[in-house]
Amino acid sequence: MNFPSRVYINEVGPRDGLQNEKTILSSKDKAHLINQCIDAGYKTIEIGSLVHPKAIPALADTEDVFKQIKQAPDVELRVLITNLRGVQRAIDAGIKKVKLTVSASASHNMSNFNRRPEETVKNFAECYELATQNGIDVSGAISTAFGCPFEGDISIEAVETLVIEFQKLGIKELSLSDTTGMGNPKEVFEKCSYFKNKYPDIKWILHFHNTRDMGLSNSIAAMNAGIENFDASFSGLGGCPYAPGASGNLCSEDLVHMCEEMGIDTDIDLDKAIAIAREVEAFVGHKSESFMLRAGKVSDLSLELPEKQDN
């Protein structure tokens, strides 16, 4: 196995983690969590989305949240957008990074955007142009890259078609998303190896959901394929509102812990990441999928055998 010496973990909990929660946090509480993430060492944080408030009510206050975040020059704060209106809102708010997303599955894309994938990407051209003209970085994301609940397996060819379209726009940062947790380590290794080798100039990010408890295994497979950038969500919160059963993202603190145990640097303070997860549980009012909150760190365990007692 060939593991990297370090990986970069992007915290997506404020967007992907909170968007499905029944309890909608206040702008103040969201900003507080994001500020805690900055303090813990996360260098990229997805703070929300700039879509129609009716689409994702829990994130309707993203601009207000942004105003309350402490600005750090080395921290990238990005938002999800879907159209030109989202770009304009980012410009007005002073946000400097946006992410455009499309599904490799036509059925999922119709459910999400009410249009086919190729139509969605064509509409991104004007978004990219307006964003870059105003000094905003643009990244792309391809959802259902490892399977679709409506169509089943997704081919490399289906994903590559969209990769090529993103490249034509000039986008050089792409996420491959396992939106419904259907991917497995063999598939992940094969797809990541293919795209990493064929498109070395693209910064690849892997976004795993842990719906079937393969998030960490898939991360290992991606690392072995040369991937160094991963999205993850505090407490493992999240899921896709347009995909049945797509509960739970890869858990940030669990990923940090695994890397730490393997000697892979993340530059993230694990204790602070765990504290954030504990606070998130209190905010949303239910237990999460975080193994760190259930079992704690391996380093906290006493490995000493008890002394043998004489009879």
Secondary structure as GFF3:
##gff-version 3
##sequence-region A 1 311
A	DSSP	beta_strand	8	11	.	.	.	ID=ss1
A	DSSP	pi_helix	13	17	.	.	.	ID=ss2
A	DSSP	alpha_helix	27	40	.	.	.	ID=ss3
A	DSSP	beta_strand	44	49	.	.	.	ID=ss4
A	DSSP	three_ten_helix	57	59	.	.	.	ID=ss5
A	DSSP	alpha_helix	62	67	.	.	.	ID=ss6
A	DSSP	beta_strand	76	81	.	.	.	ID=ss7
A	DSSP	alpha_helix	84	93	.	.	.	ID=ss8
A	DSSP	beta_strand	97	103	.	.	.	ID=ss9
A	DSSP	alpha_helix	106	113	.	.	.	ID=ss10
A	DSSP	alpha_helix	117	133	.	.	.	ID=ss11
A	DSSP	beta_strand	137	143	.	.	.	ID=ss12
A	DSSP	alpha_helix	156	169	.	.	.	ID=ss13
A	DSSP	beta_strand	173	178	.	.	.	ID=ss14
A	DSSP	alpha_helix	185	198	.	.	.	ID=ss15
A	DSSP	beta_strand	203	208	.	.	.	ID=ss16
A	DSSP	alpha_helix	215	224	.	.	.	ID=ss17
A	DSSP	beta_strand	229	232	.	.	.	ID=ss18
A	DSSP	three_ten_helix	234	236	.	.	.	ID=ss19
A	DSSP	alpha_helix	252	262	.	.	.	ID=ss20
A	DSSP	alpha_helix	270	284	.	.	.	ID=ss21
A	DSSP	alpha_helix	291	295	.	.	.	ID=ss22
A	DSSP	three_ten_helix	298	300	.	.	.	ID=ss23
###
